[in-house]
């Protein structure tokens, strides 16, 4: 479990910093034209979607006997390459030529995402194999998230006000890349894949993809998760814009510290509350109840702060909406339930393909968010690279729409999908009971085969009997 949790450190450092700063770097610092930016996001969205199922299939079909694993081998050797692609993002090929900046933008973010997918998708695939218990999965996910945050928090405070187009920032990124490579090596060294699953039947790419599309549980959850990816892309990636609004509303306050307390401390408090309520309401129930509070609070906050004299209310509204977003701790573990259901139906675990196809269907939301944001900001007059004083009043209206109104509408849509999610209550309990019995049979078969192999080896190596 410690080995698994260590994987959250590079996920936090490389994944967090990329999400946090890449839009600021290309859109604001290098002032990439909005048209180029949107085209680049469309290309990124396409690559982002296709590399996930291909990575999942590559893992599921890896020769276990030859390489000793089907997940850890890619984490161990893919980690350094991922760190290298991370560094390439922050080294500009030009500061003025828009075409060169565009080419750099597309190539480096696509290369980074491809390696990110290969390493992190397979890291995520380790957890559902390690334990089938829902609460253990939630605790493991929370533990990994907290450990990652312990490393990310100092990084957040250090780089929040540093321009990504500076030598200081690039030196810090080099340190992050080295640290991440080290912890990925620890993850690959300390984790073990369950041997009883190594002999599961291997399916073709076509068969595996069709299996995911036949799963009603998987498809319904994909609709919900698409919306969550879209929401995530409108979050920290646009911190550099949201902070402008907060500076106007609360001049003189330590905006970064307050934002940090709300986003991380209150956010993890919401995670803990959600986990405590899961045995009573179930993951689906917690998401529905918390989600309704989040939508109502976001809409109310948006309309309240349209009145200039009431803009200060935003701080209290952010606390409530962040707390209500605590159901985010279930986003990853709920993906695993469709994998468990597929194993009950077909007898084999296909984590790589299921997580990969989930990304194929939902990762476009990661690019759709910035496309929507670009349209909103450009329409309402946001000035790229301009400070607070340079922005017209309409730009701050655009920031409010982007921060509160759009997420409220997307979150409301996501609740429609989760309402129809079938794996809950008695159906979930029945599926888990069947899964437990199946795993007992696999474990028994594995141990029996191991005993036979040991006995044969002993007979072969021992003294030969005379005729």
Secondary structure, DSSP 8 states (H G I E B T S, - for coil): -HHHHHHHHHIIIIIIHHHHHHHIIIIIIS---HHHHHHHHHHHHHHHHHHHHHHHHHHHTS-HHHHS-SSHHHHHHHHHHHHHHHHHHTS-S-SS-HHHHHHHHHHHHHHHHHHHHHHHHHHHHHHHHH---HHHHHHHHHHHHHHHHHHHHHHHHHHTTS-SSSHHHHHHHHHHHHHHHHHHHHHHHH----GGGTTS----HHHHHHHHHH-HHHHHHHHHHHHHHHHHHTTGGGHHHHHHHHHHHSTTS-HHHHHHIIIIIIHHHHHHHHHHHHHHHHHHHHHHHHHHHHHHHHHHHHHHTTSGGGGGGHHHHHHHHHHHGGGGGHHHHHHHHHHHHHHHHHSS--HHHHHHHHHHHHTHHHHHHHHHHHHHHHHTT--TT--TTTS-HHHHHHHHIIIIIHHHHHHHHHHHHHHT---SHHHHHHHHHHHHHHHHHHHHHHHHHHHHHHHHHHHHHS-----
